[in-house]
Amino acid sequence: MYSALAQAHIANPRNPGPLAGATHEGVAGEPGEGPYIILQFEVCAGTIVRAAYRTFGCAAATAVGS
């Protein structure tokens, strides 16, 4: 059902959070109402230098965050 790339990210997620030192944060979804993701970024001089995510939902949500 999932592509090979999505399966790889589900099996071995990249950049999971939380991100200590995050300067920006975004949220999508509602807790307990389906997939929910928190994106965190460390931004320096207008450039993203680190990023991380936390997701609560299905395997596809993990692949998207990763």
C-alpha positions in Angstrom: 0.0 0.0 0.0 2.9 2.4 0.8 5.7 3.2 -1.6 9.2 1.9 -0.9 10.3 5.4 0.3 7.3 5.7 2.7 8.0 2.2 4.0 11.6 3.2 4.7 10.6 6.3 6.6 8.0 4.3 8.6 10.6 1.6 9.5 13.4 4.1 10.3 12.0 7.6 10.9 14.4 10.5 10.4 14.7 13.6 12.7 12.1 12.6 15.4 11.7 15.2 18.2 11.4 17.0 20.4 14.0 19.5 19.3 15.8 21.2 22.2 16.5 24.8 21.3 13.7 25.1 18.8 12.9 28.7 17.8 9.8 28.0 15.8 7.0 25.5 16.1 4.0 24.5 14.0 1.1 22.2 14.8 -1.3 20.5 12.4 -4.4 18.5 13.4 -6.2 18.2 16.7 -5.1 15.9 19.5 -7.3 12.8 19.7 -9.0 13.7 16.4 -6.9 11.8 13.9 -3.3 12.4 12.8 -1.6 15.2 14.8 1.9 16.5 14.1 4.2 19.0 15.8 7.0 20.5 13.6 9.9 22.2 15.3 12.7 24.2 13.7 15.8 26.0 14.8 16.2 29.0 12.6 19.4 31.1 12.5 19.7 34.2 10.3 16.7 33.2 8.3 17.9 29.6 7.6 16.6 26.4 9.0 19.6 24.7 10.7 17.7 21.9 12.4 14.2 20.4 12.2 12.3 17.7 14.1 8.8 16.4 14.4 6.5 14.5 16.7 3.5 12.8 15.4 0.6 11.0 16.9 -1.4 9.0 14.4 -1.0 6.4 11.7 2.1 5.1 10.0 1.6 7.5 7.1 1.8 10.5 9.5 5.2 9.2 10.7 6.4 8.9 7.1 5.2 12.5 6.3 6.9 13.9 9.4 10.1 12.0 8.6 
